[in-house]
Amino acid sequence: MEQFVVSARKYRPQTFKDVVGQQAITNTLLNAIENNHLASALLFTGPRGVGKTTCARILARKINQPGYDDPNEDFAFNVFELDAASNNSVDDIRNLIDQVRIPPQTGQYKVYIIDEVHMLSSAAFNAFLKTLEEPPKHAIFILATTEKHKIIPTILSRCQIFDFKRITVKDAKEHLAEVAKSQGVEFEDDALHIIAQKADGAMRDALSIFDRVVSYCGNNLTRQAVTENLNVLDYETYINMTDLILENKIPEVLLAYNDILSKGFDGHHFIAGLASHFRDLLVAKNPATLSLLEMGEAAQKLYGEQSKKVSQDFLLKGIDIANDCDLKYKVSQNQRLLVELALMQLSSIGFDGEKKKPEFIIPPTYYRRNDYSISEVKIPKATVQTEVEPQAQTPKEEVQVEEPISEVVLEKIEQPQITQPKPQTTSIEPGTKVSAMSLASIRAKKEMAEAQKSTVKEVVQHVNEPFTETEMLEQWLKYAQRMEDKGYRIIASLLTINDPILQGTTIIHELPNESSKIDFEKERPELLGYLRGKLHNHEISIEVKVNETLVLKKSYTTQDKYNRLVELNPNLELMRNLFGLEVNE
């Protein structure tokens, strides 16, 4: 079996024209060579797999080529590569400095490529400073690193810095297509796009993934086979999920998410991808931003169709919900439930559901006795007879008051009719307009407001219900648990430090000191409202008692210790008298 050469080595660029996605840097280096403006110390920095070492080797060969007829000459004797990760001591740099002094046997320059230069120790950096600043005329240093911030400033100031960028998905896909054609591999455009996305801007990673997928699929790369092999969620998954969300099908959405988890995908990865999917839909809605959508033509068509179904308001809310879930995912105790709640919230955006019921002034659960019942009563408009200003010289008229007392009242309460009889009055037909600034209308509104207050007051008088200490303690502990779940552990500990005692409708809670009382007082209004609502009694009050116990004098002397023991066991004193013993100080 012949040795297999990976594509990253087999298709390594041999000239600057072959380098993918770094045209600005390669053009700069070519112009520097042609115009004899090449610096003696260069620093190549950037992410992994973007061509730093490759460009260094091409540059080392390029500067020695003038005057040689053989284009295949690689000048291996003139190029020295040093791995700073394993040769990072002062002695290694001193050996390098000794070699720099010797001129090349062939060619014009000796090129020293130091890879992962940020791994050098501080002493090695300092030993290298003088040589890097004033090297011999035949020496050129090329430093390569992925972490420029770890290099000391004195080294950076002596180098000409070239920042390599991540390779775009488009450039990586085009290069992969050329590699696939050279190997006789048939492919789908979306398949190469997924590989390029998975590489995350590194060409070496893209070629490594390409070799792996070809080994799995053979000579026919399909999108489905690539997604199965790489275990990635493709755009079809998110499009189908979004369709279910738009149709408000919450059960189907949860089942679809369960299928995703059963295939081994991470919930964090899914919710982050869903936020990106909403972003892509937002981009696809406007032709001006369509260039930001890095994907194949088939995918762009699907995104364009779905973007027409969703509103911009939905997408903005969806991105906010998904991003909030993404931020909370790592700290959540129940991560699956967190994602499911986010999906249910997304499915509820824009869902009207049933028509909202009227809000009750007092919840129906307050009335559990048979002699009360809740009913929805539509209050007819009350009429108030008032007198029109004398300047109009018209008979006295009735004014319609549009403010109802309440939508929900007890059946026992009679509907108030506020009238002010006046002599010689006539009724106004419905629809007659009266100035809202007249004294009559202002007086009518004031009387209606007073009637409404008296009605509500009469209703509230029947709210208070008896409750037991056990019921009170149960609600008290539930509130403490709710504070614990929200992260308010100090309040929760103050609530559970002692069991409260019930005296009538007053709850007495004992705290150890004044500082704890101050913390408790901040939460008292919220706790009081909670207990009154749960126990259906608005006469409940909370009294706090501080029990600061005085520290008793500790026993330090022998006599004190003996006296304490006698308190616990009086027989010790009898034994001491019997044997004539004494307590030594």
C-alpha positions in Angstrom: 0.0 0.0 0.0 1.4 3.4 -1.1 1.8 6.1 1.5 -1.1 8.5 1.4 -0.2 12.2 1.3 -2.8 14.4 2.9 -4.2 17.2 0.7 -2.8 19.9 3.0 0.7 18.8 2.0 -0.1 17.6 -1.5 -1.6 20.9 -2.5 0.6 23.3 -0.5 1.1 26.4 -2.6 4.5 26.7 -4.3 4.1 30.3 -5.5 2.5 33.5 -4.1 -0.2 33.2 -6.8 -1.3 29.8 -5.3 -1.8 31.2 -1.8 -5.6 31.4 -1.0 -7.2 34.5 0.5 -4.0 36.6 1.3 -3.7 38.6 -1.9 -2.8 41.9 0.0 0.2 40.3 1.8 1.5 38.3 -1.2 1.4 41.4 -3.4 3.2 43.4 -0.8 6.0 40.8 -0.5 6.3 40.6 -4.3 6.6 44.3 -4.7 9.2 44.5 -1.8 11.3 41.9 -3.6 11.1 43.6 -6.9 11.9 47.1 -5.5 14.6 45.8 -3.1 12.6 47.0 -0.1 12.5 43.8 1.9 13.0 44.2 5.6 15.6 42.0 7.5 13.0 40.9 10.1 9.4 40.0 9.3 6.6 38.9 11.6 3.8 36.8 10.2 0.8 36.7 12.6 -2.7 35.3 12.3 -4.9 32.3 13.0 -3.9 28.7 12.4 -3.9 27.3 8.9 -4.0 30.5 6.9 -0.6 30.3 5.2 2.0 31.9 7.5 4.7 29.2 7.2 3.8 28.6 3.5 4.4 32.2 2.7 7.7 32.2 4.6 9.0 29.2 2.6 7.9 30.8 -0.7 9.6 34.0 0.3 12.8 32.2 1.2 12.9 30.5 -2.2 11.9 33.6 -4.1 14.6 35.9 -2.8 17.3 33.4 -3.8 16.1 32.6 -7.3 17.6 35.6 -9.2 20.7 34.4 -11.1 19.6 30.7 -11.1 18.2 28.9 -14.1 16.7 25.9 -12.3 13.1 26.9 -11.3 12.7 23.8 -9.1 15.6 24.7 -6.8 14.3 25.0 -3.3 17.5 26.3 -1.7 17.1 23.9 1.2 20.7 24.7 2.4 19.7 28.4 2.8 16.5 27.9 4.7 16.6 27.1 8.4 13.4 26.4 10.3 13.3 26.5 14.1 10.4 25.4 16.2 10.4 27.8 19.1 7.9 25.6 21.0 10.6 23.0 21.6 13.7 25.2 21.2 12.8 28.1 23.5 15.9 28.4 25.7 18.7 30.9 25.7 21.2 28.3 24.5 19.1 27.6 21.4 19.0 31.3 20.4 22.8 31.5 21.0 23.4 28.6 18.7 21.2 30.3 16.1 23.2 33.6 16.5 26.5 31.7 15.9 25.1 30.2 12.7 23.9 33.6 11.4 27.5 34.9 11.1 28.4 32.3 8.4 27.4 33.5 4.9 25.5 31.2 2.5 27.4 28.9 0.2 24.8 29.2 -2.6 22.3 32.0 -3.2 22.3 35.5 -1.7 20.4 35.1 1.6 20.1 32.7 4.6 16.5 32.7 5.8 15.7 31.8 9.4 12.0 30.8 9.9 11.2 30.7 13.6 7.7 29.2 14.1 5.6 29.7 17.2 8.0 32.5 18.3 5.7 33.5 21.2 6.9 30.4 23.0 10.4 31.7 23.5 11.3 32.6 27.1 11.9 36.1 28.2 15.7 35.5 28.4 15.7 34.1 24.9 13.9 37.1 23.6 16.4 39.5 25.2 19.3 37.5 23.8 17.8 37.8 20.3 17.2 41.5 20.4 20.7 42.7 19.2 20.9 40.2 16.3 17.4 40.9 15.2 18.0 44.7 15.1 21.3 44.5 13.3 21.6 41.2 11.4 24.3 40.5 8.8 23.4 41.6 5.3 22.9 38.1 4.1 20.4 37.1 6.9 16.7 37.5 6.9 14.5 36.5 9.9 10.9 35.4 9.4 9.0 35.0 12.7 5.6 33.3 12.7 3.0 33.2 15.6 -0.6 32.8 16.3 -0.5 34.9 19.5 1.1 38.3 18.8 0.1 39.7 22.1 2.6 37.4 23.9 5.6 38.8 22.1 7.5 41.5 24.0 7.2 45.0 22.5 10.9 45.3 21.9 10.7 42.4 19.4 7.6 43.8 17.7 9.3 47.2 17.2 12.2 45.5 15.3 9.9 43.6 12.9 7.8 44.4 9.9 4.4 42.9 10.8 2.1 41.2 8.4 -1.4 40.3 9.8 -2.9 37.2 8.0 -6.7 37.2 7.9 -9.1 34.2 8.1 -9.9 32.7 4.8 -13.5 33.5 3.7 -16.0 30.7 3.1 -16.2 31.7 -0.5 -12.4 31.5 -1.1 -12.1 28.2 0.8 -15.0 26.7 -1.2 -13.5 27.7 -4.5 -10.1 26.1 -3.6 -11.8 22.9 -2.4 -13.7 22.7 -5.7 -10.3 22.9 -7.6 -8.9 20.2 -5.3 -12.0 18.0 -5.8 -11.8 18.4 -9.6 -8.1 17.4 -9.6 -8.9 14.2 -7.7 -12.0 13.4 -9.9 -14.4 13.8 -7.0 -18.0 14.8 -7.9 -19.5 17.2 -5.4 -22.6 19.3 -4.5 -22.0 23.0 -4.0 -23.7 22.9 -0.5 -21.4 20.1 0.6 -18.3 22.1 0.0 -19.9 25.1 1.6 -20.5 23.1 4.8 -16.9 22.0 4.8 -15.7 25.5 4.4 -17.9 26.7 7.2 -16.7 23.9 9.5 -13.1 24.9 8.8 -13.7 28.3 10.5 -11.3 30.3 8.2 -8.4 27.8 8.2 -7.5 26.3 4.8 -5.5 23.5 6.3 -8.5 22.4 8.4 -10.7 22.6 5.3 -8.4 20.2 3.4 -8.2 17.9 6.4 -12.0 17.8 6.6 -12.2 17.3 2.9 -10.0 14.2 3.1 -12.0 12.8 5.9 -15.3 13.3 4.1 -14.0 11.8 0.8 -12.9 8.7 2.8 -16.5 8.4 4.0 -18.5 9.3 0.9 -16.1 8.1 -1.9 -16.0 10.1 -5.1 -19.5 11.6 -4.7 -19.8 14.4 -2.0 -23.5 15.1 -1.1 -24.8 17.6 1.4 -26.6 14.9 3.4 -23.5 12.7 3.6 -21.3 15.6 4.7 -23.7 16.6 7.5 -23.9 13.0 8.7 -20.2 12.6 8.8 -19.4 16.0 10.3 -22.4 15.8 12.7 -23.6 19.4 11.9 -27.0 20.9 11.8 -27.7 22.0 8.3 -29.9 24.9 7.2 -32.8 22.5 6.4 -33.2 21.6 10.1 -33.5 25.3 11.1 -35.9 26.1 8.2 -38.2 23.2 9.2 -38.0 24.3 12.8 -38.8 27.9 11.9 -41.9 26.8 9.8 -43.2 25.0 12.9 -42.6 28.0 15.1 -44.4 30.3 12.7 -47.4 27.9 12.7 -47.5 28.1 16.6 -47.2 24.3 16.7 -45.7 24.0 20.2 -46.0 20.1 20.5 -44.4 19.6 17.1 -41.6 22.0 17.9 -40.8 20.1 21.1 -40.8 16.8 19.3 -38.5 18.2 16.6 -36.1 19.4 19.3 -36.2 16.0 20.9 -35.2 14.4 17.6 -32.2 16.8 17.4 -31.0 15.8 20.8 -31.5 12.1 20.1 -29.1 12.5 17.2 -26.4 13.6 19.6 -26.4 17.3 19.0 -25.8 19.8 21.8 -28.7 22.1 22.9 -26.3 25.0 23.2 -25.1 24.5 19.6 -28.7 24.3 18.4 -30.0 27.5 20.1 -26.9 29.4 18.9 -27.5 28.2 15.4 -31.2 29.2 15.6 -30.2 32.7 16.5 -27.8 32.8 13.5 -30.7 31.4 11.3 -32.9 34.3 12.4 -30.1 36.7 11.6 -29.7 35.1 8.1 -33.4 35.5 7.5 -33.2 39.1 8.5 -30.3 39.6 6.1 -32.2 37.8 3.3 -35.2 40.2 3.6 -33.2 43.1 2.0 -31.5 42.7 -1.3 -28.8 45.3 -0.2 -27.6 42.9 2.6 -27.9 39.7 0.6 -24.2 39.6 0.1 -23.7 39.0 3.8 -25.4 35.6 3.4 -22.5 33.3 2.9 -24.1 30.1 1.4 -24.9 28.4 -1.9 -27.5 29.4 -4.4 -30.0 26.7 -3.4 -29.8 27.7 0.3 -30.1 31.4 -0.6 -33.3 30.6 -2.5 -34.8 28.8 0.5 -33.9 31.6 2.8 -35.4 34.1 0.4 -38.7 32.2 0.4 -38.9 31.8 4.2 -37.9 35.5 4.8 -41.1 36.5 3.0 -43.2 34.6 5.5 -41.8 36.3 8.6 -41.9 39.9 9.8 -39.0 41.9 10.9 -40.5 42.3 14.3 -40.7 38.5 14.7 -37.1 38.1 13.8 -35.9 40.8 16.1 -37.8 39.2 19.0 -36.7 35.8 18.0 -33.0 36.8 18.0 -33.4 38.4 21.4 -35.1 35.3 23.0 -32.5 32.9 21.4 -29.6 35.0 22.4 -30.9 35.3 26.0 -31.2 31.5 26.1 -27.6 31.2 24.7 -26.3 33.4 27.5 -28.1 31.5 30.3 -27.4 28.0 29.0 -24.1 27.3 30.8 -25.3 28.5 34.2 -28.7 26.8 34.0 -29.5 23.8 36.2 -32.0 22.4 33.7 -30.5 23.2 30.3 -33.1 21.2 28.2 -36.0 23.0 29.9 -34.3 26.3 29.3 -34.2 25.6 25.5 -37.7 24.2 25.4 -39.0 27.4 27.2 -37.3 29.5 24.6 -38.9 27.5 21.8 -42.3 27.8 23.4 -41.8 31.6 23.7 -40.8 31.7 20.0 -43.9 29.8 19.1 -46.1 32.2 21.0 -44.9 35.3 19.2 -47.9 36.8 17.4 -50.2 34.1 18.7 -53.6 35.7 19.6 -55.2 32.5 21.1 -58.5 32.9 22.8 -60.0 36.3 23.5 -58.7 37.6 26.8 -61.2 37.4 29.6 -61.9 40.5 31.6 -59.5 41.1 34.5 -61.2 40.7 37.9 -60.7 43.3 40.5 -60.8 40.6 43.1 -60.0 37.0 42.0 -63.0 34.6 42.1 -61.0 32.3 44.4 -61.6 34.8 47.2 -65.3 33.8 47.3 -65.7 30.2 48.3 -69.0 30.4 50.2 -72.3 29.6 48.6 -73.9 32.9 49.3 -71.6 34.7 46.9 -71.1 34.2 43.2 -69.2 35.9 40.5 -70.9 37.0 37.4 -70.0 39.3 34.5 -72.4 42.2 34.6 -72.6 44.9 32.0 -73.5 48.1 33.9 -75.9 50.2 31.9 -74.9 53.8 31.5 -76.0 55.9 34.5 -77.9 59.0 33.7 -77.4 62.3 35.6 -79.8 65.1 35.2 -78.1 68.4 35.2 -78.8 71.9 34.2 -77.4 73.6 31.1 -75.9 77.0 31.4 -78.5 79.8 31.3 -76.8 81.5 28.3 -78.0 78.7 26.0 -81.7 79.3 27.1 -82.5 75.6 26.7 -84.4 73.3 29.1 -82.4 71.3 31.6 -81.0 68.1 30.1 -79.8 64.6 31.0 -76.1 63.9 30.5 -74.8 60.4 29.6 -71.8 59.4 31.8 -69.6 56.9 29.9 -67.6 55.6 32.8 -68.8 52.2 34.1 -68.5 51.3 37.7 -66.8 47.9 37.1 -67.1 45.0 34.7 -67.3 42.5 37.6 -69.3 42.9 40.7 -71.2 40.7 43.3 -74.7 39.9 42.4 -75.8 41.1 45.9 -74.7 44.7 45.1 -77.3 46.8 43.4 -76.2 48.7 40.3 -75.9 52.3 41.3 -78.0 54.9 39.6 -76.8 58.4 40.4 -79.4 61.0 39.7 -79.9 64.5 40.7 -83.6 65.4 40.2 -84.2 69.0 39.2 -87.5 70.7 38.6 -88.6 71.3 35.0 -86.1 68.9 33.4 -86.4 67.1 30.1 -84.4 64.0 28.9 -81.8 64.3 26.2 -82.0 61.8 23.4 -79.0 59.3 23.2 -76.1 60.7 21.3 -76.5 64.4 22.5 -73.1 65.9 23.1 -72.4 68.0 26.2 -69.2 69.9 26.8 -66.7 67.9 28.9 -65.6 71.1 30.6 -69.0 72.1 31.9 -69.6 72.1 35.7 -72.4 69.5 35.3 -70.2 66.9 33.6 -67.4 67.4 36.1 -69.8 67.0 39.1 -71.3 63.9 37.5 -67.9 62.3 37.1 -66.9 63.1 40.6 -70.1 61.4 42.0 -69.6 58.4 39.8 -66.0 58.0 41.1 -67.2 58.2 44.8 -69.9 55.5 44.0 -67.2 53.2 42.5 -65.0 53.6 45.6 -67.8 52.7 47.9 -68.8 49.7 45.8 -65.2 48.3 45.8 -64.9 48.9 49.5 -68.1 46.9 50.2 -66.8 44.1 48.1 -63.4 44.0 49.8 -65.0 43.7 53.2 -65.8 40.0 52.5 -62.3 39.0 51.4 -60.8 38.0 54.8 -60.9 34.2 55.4 -59.6 32.3 58.4 -56.4 30.2 58.0 -54.4 27.9 60.2 -50.8 28.2 61.3 -49.9 25.2 59.1 -51.3 26.9 56.0 -49.4 30.0 56.9 -46.1 28.1 57.4 -46.6 26.2 54.1 -46.9 29.5 52.1 -44.0 31.0 54.1 -41.7 28.1 53.1 -42.9 28.3 49.5 -41.9 32.0 49.3 -38.5 31.2 50.9 -38.0 28.5 48.2 -38.9 31.0 45.5 -36.3 33.4 46.8 -33.8 30.6 46.8 -34.5 29.7 43.2 -34.1 33.4 42.2 -30.7 33.5 43.8 -31.7 35.6 46.9 -30.1 33.3 49.3 -29.7 35.8 52.2 -33.5 36.5 52.2 -34.2 32.8 52.0 -31.9 32.0 54.9 -33.6 34.8 57.0 -37.0 33.3 56.3 -36.0 29.8 57.3 -33.8 30.6 60.3 -36.8 30.2 62.6 -40.4 29.0 62.1 -42.8 32.0 62.3 -45.5 31.9 65.0 -49.1 32.9 64.3 -51.0 35.0 66.8 -54.4 35.8 65.4 -53.6 37.4 62.1 -50.2 38.6 63.2 -47.2 36.6 62.1 -44.3 36.9 64.6 -40.8 36.1 63.1 -37.7 36.0 65.3 -34.3 37.1 63.9 -30.9 36.9 65.6 -29.7 40.6 65.3 -30.5 44.0 64.0 -28.6 43.7 60.8 -30.7 40.7 59.7 -33.8 42.7 60.6 -32.7 45.5 58.2 -32.4 43.0 55.4 -35.7 41.4 56.2 -37.5 44.8 56.3 -36.6 45.3 52.6 -38.4 42.2 51.6 -41.4 42.6 54.1 -43.8 44.4 51.7 -43.4 41.8 49.0 -43.8 38.9 51.5 -46.8 40.5 53.1 -48.5 40.9 49.7 -47.7 37.3 48.8 -49.2 35.9 52.1 -52.3 38.0 51.9 -53.0 36.9 48.4 -52.3 33.2 49.0 -54.2 33.0 52.3 -57.1 35.3 51.2 -56.8 37.5 54.2 -55.9 41.2 54.1 -55.6 41.6 57.8 -52.3 39.7 58.0 -49.4 41.6 59.5 -45.8 40.6 60.2 -44.0 41.5 63.4 -40.2 41.0 63.7 -38.5 40.3 67.0 -34.8 40.5 67.5 -33.3 38.0 69.8 -29.7 39.0 70.5 -28.5 36.6 73.2 -25.9 37.8 75.5 -22.7 35.8 75.6 -22.3 34.2 79.0 -19.0 34.4 80.9 -16.8 31.5 79.9 -15.0 29.4 82.5 -11.3 29.9 82.4 -10.0 29.1 86.0 -9.9 25.6 87.5 -12.4 26.6 90.2 -14.8 27.9 87.5 -14.5 24.7 85.6 -15.2 22.6 88.8 -18.2 24.7 89.7 -19.6 24.1 86.2 -19.1 20.4 86.6 -20.8 20.4 89.9 -23.8 22.1 88.3 -24.0 19.3 85.8 -23.3 16.5 88.4 -23.8 17.3 92.2 -22.3 14.0 93.2 -18.8 15.4 92.5 -19.1 17.7 95.5 -20.0 14.6 97.7 -17.0 12.7 96.4 -14.7 15.6 97.1 -15.9 15.9 100.7 -15.7 12.2 101.2 -12.1 11.9 100.1 -11.0 15.3 101.4 -10.0 16.5 98.0 -9.1 20.1 97.0 -9.3 22.0 93.8 -5.8 23.3 92.7 -5.7 26.7 91.1 
